[in-house]
Amino acid sequence: MPTRFVIRTFGCQMNEHDSERLAGLLVADGMEPGQGVDDADLVVFNTCCIRENADNRLYGELGRLKELAQRRPELTIAVGGCLAQKDRELVRERAPHVDVVFGTHNLADVPRLLRRRAAEGPITEVPDGPAPGSPPLHIGALRELPYAAWVTIQTGCDNSCAFCIVPQVRGPEVSRPPEEVLAEVRSLARRGVVEVTLLGQNVNSYGRDLTRRSPLFADLLRQVGAVEGVERVRFTSPHPKDLRPETVAAMAETPAVCEQLHLPLQSGSDRILRAMRRGYTAQRYLERLAAARAAVADLAVTTDIIVGFPGETEDDFEATLEVVAEAGYDSAYTFIFSPRPGTRAAAMVDQFVPAEVVHERFERLRAVVERSALARHQARVGRTEQVLVEGPSRKDPSMLSGRTRQGKLAHFTPPDHGSPAPGSFADVVVTGAAPHHLRADLVQVAAAARHRPRIPLRAR
């Protein structure tokens, strides 16, 4: 049996949290984390399959490990997550040196599968859904940050977006009971967690499988925000068609809930939105965005946009640019359409947009997004912000980095003596702006008061 492990994670926050939970399971089973592949006898890949480049990256990584596996027969390689759920036996066909393949529904079984591998040889076990009586979602996690935690409130998705493979690999929506979520949040707070991010494939539909009473997500936001010790609450990802006024009101009225909203647009063309099966029009999207901004002061908004969906014309793309310009996003995750096997969009091969056209549109979109992001950041120059300190900047260790309530990354100069520790709060004055971060000067280290009033946006 392996004794030291490393986990390589591809994909979204849900995958990152799954890796934390898997690490916790392995430690509970007697293993310890390694520093890298050369320091481990178990390498686990927790995979994503939302886009084709994630598939290619995984198989590229496995190819590079083949020679190492031949030189070190004791090395165990495991592949799990969304791509394993999708490809199943194909993983070991393409990479025969893989020892264990598991899916999205049997994460808790990995220690057992590793023991079976040691006794029986390579194994693939990818169930179609969670087994009855399987361990709860809140199995102990080995978190990277002691002061911040993800909390899964829901898995799976009941939507039928034409481009998305998530329902196939994550299954239908399953919500955790609110009392279970709150018990986990209280436990995290007792251990020093001050920031909680609620995770789900569509958090706005949380609880529909538990009760006919709605909106349960708005209730959950208020309850989590009231937990003693929790200073910041975030959530991702919501679906625009399910963003209800009650949820926006809960954001506005719950001091711990941050002024940050991720609202995926995907396209600004009504024709393409219909083809995508998104359930809203561009106008309806903008109305809901405007209502959220009117209710939540200083709201930062981010989004997802796909370029080159099958059949997208220049007029469709221009409509997207117009909506993006009107929305004025703080940032956006922009993606080139990637056909996923089994989705409706993958069958639209005769409508695929030429690669050179897609890449040209992608660059035009990026320019519009960065222009609005820079303008939003420049508007913050001279303001005082509260940041949750993360530690030295990865690019410049002489600077400290932290996140504002709006989720913006701020780099600031540390004091001459006694730098604030990671997980502490600090007040900074914004002195400069770039499309993807703020520059700032430290004002003071701030004690985290319960439901501290939001820092006024005052001039320097």
Secondary structure, 3 states (H helix, E strand, C coil): CCCEEEEEECCCHHHHHHHHHHHHHHHHCCCEECCCHHHCCEEEEEECCCCHHHHHHHHHHHHHHHHHHHHCCCCEEEEEEHHHHHHCHHHHHHCCCCCEEECCCCHHHHHHHHHHHHHHCCEEECCCCCCCCCCCCCCCCCCCCCCEEEEECEECCCCCCCCCCHHHHHCCCEECCHHHHHHHHHHHHHCCCCEEEEECCCHHHCCCCCCCCCCHHHHHHHHHHCCCCCCEEEEECCCHHHCCHHHHHHHHHCCCECCEEECCCECCCHHHHHHHCCCCCHHHHHHHHHHHHHHCCCCEEEEEEEECCCCCCHHHHHHHHHHHHHHCCCEEEEEECCCCCCCCHHHCHHHCCCHHHHHHHHHHHHHHHHHHHHHHHHCCCCCEEEEEEEEECCCCCCCEEEEECCCCEEEEECCCCCCCCCCCEEEEEEEEEECCEEEEEEEEEECCCCCCCCCCCCCC
